[in-house]
């Protein structure tokens, strides 16, 4: 009877499409809320807390430091513990989202919460992707993994809609973060519903022994795996890593401060920043199937080169056009390109050495996080006291074009992959 009650409370979900949708929901929570809700609420946060542009930039960057740490943690999570770690850090992401409702928090506490939220985003993003893809059959993997990654765009869109809705009702960022946390709570139940079936006792005993050995010899195994992953591909991987740092650096200036720029430039349009941020989310949802289809025709490298040029062009639009045209154009191109650039680059890392694809993807995520950490700091330093972000956008565009040169060099270095 207890078993029957338990099965009704927490049914097991094994359907692949349902697992992909739960993965999409997970990314919407840990990325859309855990990382990008800050962008949607930043103008209100700056007004309500009287924050300078510099402090806002540091609050953004501290979250990206956390993402960097989270990617490091994810690298050392054993395959058998993927679901447990993913669920734990998803719960932490929800908790850190709801904590921002606490009134009169010190700036130090803000930094700590945003740091932990970044760690949770990094771990949960990588492990949820790994878990979902593991549970998809090869023939459905391409389509359903696109559903999973659409969660980033869904989360960005949801962050814009929730923020706009509550601001129009007269609430501020604290209530917005609380509502975001409450709408994330069903995720915990859904993650429990896709918990893998327990293995038999003999396998469990071998797993315990392997875990003991891996703890004892972890460093040596990691060092050996790293050497084997890089062997014969040093130059190609170095070029791709450097280009990916610049990709993270390039997009984040706009992705962090776009609503703030809208609030500065479109003062007669009360919620222009949120509408622009919603545009980013909608086009981010559409981007993966579009670029995936193109990559099948012309290859990942050529697709990545085109996306890099397009994103650099988008960064220049607010510089060339001071009004709505520049900002909306930037939003459309940002949404279209940044998820596609991530997808194309990670596919290239997989193709370089498939046997060590997980390790290479984790290292690539570290490189991307490093670029994201540096981007807001450079942008606010160039913005100065008057808060003009044009110089930061120009530097971002230049960084992306340098990244394009590195991709071209990578293509020449690895013609078989290209």
N, C-alpha and C positions, 0 to 999 in steps of 0.2 A: 504493500500500500504506500509506503514512504517513497518507493521508487517511482510509482505512478504519479504521486504528487510532485516529485522533483522534476519528472519529465514534462509535466504540464507547466511548471513555473519556468523552466529553462530548457526548451526543446533544442535538439541538436540540428544545426543547419549545415547541410552538405551540398546543396545546390550551388553550382559554380557561379551562375549569374548573381545569386543572392550574396555569395561571398565577395564577388567583385563590387557589388553595391555597398556592402558593409565596409569594404576597403575604401571606397569613395567617400563614405561618411566619415571614416577615420581620418583621411587626409583633409577633409573639409574642417574637421575639428582641430587637429594638431597643427595644420598649416594655415587654413583660412582664418581660424580664430587665434590659435596660439602664436602665429607670426604676423599675419596681415590685418587683423582687426586693429592692431596698433596704428597702421597707416590710415585706416578709415576714421578713427577717433582722434588722431593726432591734433588736428586743428582745435577741437574742443578741449583736449587735454592741455594744450599750450595756453589757451585762454583761461580755463578754470584754475590752473595751477600756476599761472604766470611764468611759464617756462621759456627760457631763451632758445633760440635755434640750436645753439651748441649743446645744451642739455638734452634737447629732443634727439639730436644726432647721436649722442652717447647712449641714450636709452634704446635707440634702434640698434646700435652696434653691439651693446652688451647682449642683446638677444641673439645676434649672429655669432658672438663668441660662444654662447651656450649651444648653438647649433653645431659649431665646430667640435665642442666637447662631446655632444651627443653622437656625432658621427664616429668619434674615437671610441666611445663606449660600445656602439653598435658593432664595431669591428671585432670585438672580443666576446660577443654573445654567442655561445654554442648554438649550433643549428637546432638541437633538441629543445632549447629554451626560448626559441623565437616567440612563441605565443605568450608565454609568461612575461617576458620582458616587454613585448609590445603592449600588452594589457596594462601592466604596471605604469609604464610611462604615458599611456593614453589617459589613465586616471589622474596622474600628476598634472598633465596638461589641462584637464578640466578644472582641477582644483586651483591651479595658478590663474586661470581665467577668472574664476569666481572671487579670488582673493582681492582683485583690484576694486571691489566694491567697498572695501574698508576705508572709512573716511580719515582724512588728515594723516595719511601715511607719510613717513619721512622719505626723502629722496633715496636714502640708502636702501630702504625696504623695497622701493620701486625697482632699483637696480637688481636686488637679489631675486625678486619675483620674475622679472623679465629674463634674467640669466637662467633660472630653473626652467622657465617656459621654453626657452631656446633649446636647452638640453633635451627636454621632453619631445619637442618637435623633431629634433635630429634623430633621436633613437626611434621614435614611433614611425616616422616617415620611412626610414630605411627598412625597419623590421616588418612593417605592415606590407610594404611592397614585396619583400622577400616572401612573406607568409602567403599573400594572395597569389603570387605567381607560382609558388610551389603547389597550390591547390587547384590550378587550372590545367586542363588537358592541353597538349600541344596544339591541337586543331582549333581550339577556342582561345588560346592564350593571347593572340594578337588583338582580337576584338575586345575581350573582357579586360585586358590590362589597360586599354585605352579608357574604358569605363572607370577603372580604379584611379588612374591619374587625372581624370576629369575632376576629381575631388578638390584639387587645388583651385581650379576656376570656380567650382561651386562654392567653396569656402570664401573666396574673395567676393563673389556676388552676394552671398549671404551676409558678409560683414558690412557691405555697403547698404543693403536693404534694411537690416536690423538697426544700423546707426541712423539712417534717414528716418525710419519710422519712429524711433524713440525721441530723436531730436525734435521732430515736428510735434510730438506730444509734450514737449517741455522738459524732458529728462536730459541727463548729461552722461558723460562717459562711464561713471560708476554703475549706473543702472544698465547701460548697454552691455558692459562686461558681465554683469550678473545674469542677464537674460541669455547672453551667448553661452554662459556656463550651464544654465538650466536646460537649454535646448541641446546641449551636448551629452546630458546624462544618459539618454537611452543607448548611447554607444557602448557603455560599460556592459549592459545586459546583452547587447548583440555580439560583442566580442566574446562573452562567456558562452554564447550559443554556438560559436564556431571553434570552441576548444577542441583540439585534437583528441582522439580516443587514446586512453592510456595503453602503454605497451605491457606485455606480460612480464612476470616477475624476473625471468631469466635475463630478458633484455634490459630490465631496469637495473639488475645487479651489474651487468657489463657496463651500462651507462654510468653508474656511480664510480666504477673503477676507472673508466675513461676520463671522467671529470677530475678524479684525483690526479691522474697522470698529467692531464692537460694543465692543471694548476701548477704542478711541479715543474713541468717542462714547457710552459706556455711561451716564455720568451724565445727559447731555442726553436720551437716550432714556427713561431711567427717570423723569426729572422730567416729561417730556411724557406718558408712560403714566400716571403717578400723577395728573396734572391731569385727564386724560381719564377716568380711572376714577372720580374723585370728582365730576366736573362734573355739576351738577344733583341730586346726592344727598348733599350735605354733611351736612344735619341728620339724615337717616335713618341714614347710615353712622356718624355720631358717636354716636348713641344705641345702635346695635347694637354698636359697638366697646366702649363703656363697660359695657354689660350683659355682654359677653363677658369683660371683665376681671374683673368680679364673679363670673361663673360659674367662672372658673379659681380665683379666691380662695376661693369658697365650698366647692367640693368637696375641695380639696386638704388642708384641715386634717384631715378624716376619713381621706382616702386615704393620708396619710403616717403618722398616729399610731394608727390603729385597732387593730393588733395590740399596740401598747404599752399602750393603754387596757385591752385585754382582759387583758394580763399583770398590770396593776394591780388590776383589779376581780374577775377570776375566777381567783384564785390557786390554788384547789383543782383547777382544770382545766388540766393541764399545757400542752396544745396548743390551747387555746381560741382564741388569737390567729390561729393558722394556719387553723383551721376557719372562723373568721369571714372571713378573707381569701379563702379558697376560695369561700365564698358570694358574695363580691363578684365574683370572676371568672366563676362560673357564670351569675349573673344578667346580667353584662355581655355574655356571649355571646348571651343570649336577647333582649337589649333592642332591637337594631337592627331585626330583622324586625317586632317588635311595634309599635314607634313609627313605623316606616315605613308600616305598614298603616294606622295611625290618622291619620297625616299626609295620606294619600291621601283620607281622608274629610273631615277638618275643617281641613286646611291646616297648614303648618309653624309659623305664628305661634301658633295656639291650642295646638298640641301642645307647643311650647316653653314657653308660659306654664304649662301644666299640669305639665310636668316640673320647672320651677323651683319651683313651690309644693310639689310632692312632695319634692324634694330638701331644701328648707328645713325641711319637717316632719321628714324623716329626721335632720337635724342636731340636732333638739331631743330626739329619743328617748333618747339616752344621758343627757341632762340630766334628763328626767322619770323615767326608769327606770334605776336605778343598776346593775342586774345584767345577766344575759344577754339579757333581752328588749330592752333599749335598744340593746345592741351589735349583736345579730343583726338587729334591725329596721333599724338604720342601715346595716348591710352590704347587706341586700337592696335597700333603696331607693337606696343609692349605686351598686350595680352596675346597677340598672335605669335609672338616670337619666343618669349622667355621659356615657356614650358617645352616648346619644340626644340630649342637649343639644348636644354637639359636632356631630353629624350635622345636626340641624335648623338650627343657626345657620349652619353653612357652606353649607347649601343656600340660605338666605336671602341670604347674601353673593353666591352665584353668580347668584341671580335678580335682584339689584339692577342689575348691569351684566355680563351674560354675556360680553361681549367681553373683559373684564379680570378674569374670575373667578379666574385663577391668582394675579394680583397681590393681589386683595382677600382671598383665602384665606390667602396668606402674611402679609399685614398682620394679619388676624384671629388667626392663630397667634401672632404676636408679642404681641398684646393678651392672649391666653389665658395665654401663658408669663409675662407680667408679673404677672398675678394669682396664678399658681402660685408665683412667686418670693416674693411678699409674704405669702402665706398661712401657711407654716410659721414665718416670723419673728414674725408677729403672734401666732400660737398659742403659741409657746414663751415669748414675752414675757409673755403673759397667764397662762401656766401657773405661772410663778414657780418657786421652789425645791421646792415640794411636788408639782409635776408634775400639777396638776389641769387637765384640758383642757376643762372645761365652759364657761369663759368664751370660749375660742377657738371652740368649736362655736356658741355663741350669736352671736358676732360674725359667723361664717360664715353663719348663718341670716339675720341682719339684712342682710348684704351681698346675699344671694340675693333677698330681698324688695325691696331697692332696685333690683336688676337687673330684677325683675318689673315694677316701675313704669316703668323705661326701655323695656322691651319693649312695654308698653301704649302709651307715647308714640310708639314706633316704628310701631306698628300704625296709630295715628291719622295719623302723618306720611306713611305709605306705604300707603293703603287698598287700592291695586291689588295690591300684593304680599301683603297680609294676606288 
